[in-house]
Amino acid sequence: MTGHEDKAVAIHYTDDLPAPVVLASGRGRVAQAIVRIAQENGITLLSDPALADSLIPLEVNAFLPESLYEVIAEILVFVRNLKAGGR
């Protein structure tokens, strides 16, 4: 998930987790590296500056707060549908 080009947050979720987890976050060169690694691995990127601002203060390996569940669930469903349609 990216905000502006100067910040990026990577999240991960599987059914065995109680909530999505922050895998990586950063600004500047770290953000660029997160985006590059995601692109190299075929990870779907989403640009949402407001959401990135909500996620960037979270610690790596932290579960996302309940206040973000709805928006993240919508994104995860969207990405899952993209992948299913691309097969």
C-alpha positions, 0 to 999 in steps of 0.5 A, a space after each residue: 500500500 502506498 501513499 505518496 511516493 515518499 511513504 509506503 506500508 506493506 501489510 499481510 493477512 492470511 486466514 490463520 491470523 487474527 488481523 492483518 499485520 504490518 510487514 514493513 513501512 517507511 519513508 523515502 528510500 525505504 518506501 521506494 524499496 518497499 514498492 520496488 520489492 512489491 513490484 518485483 514480486 507481483 504484489 498488488 499496489 494501492 495508492 491511498 495517502 490517507 490510509 498510508 498516513 493511518 498505517 505508517 505510525 504502526 510498528 512492524 509486526 503490529 496487528 492493524 487496529 480494529 478501526 481499520 478493519 473495514 477499509 482493509 477488508 474491502 481492499 483485500 476483497 478487491 485484490 482477491 477478486 483481481 487475482 481471481 479474474 486474472 487467472 
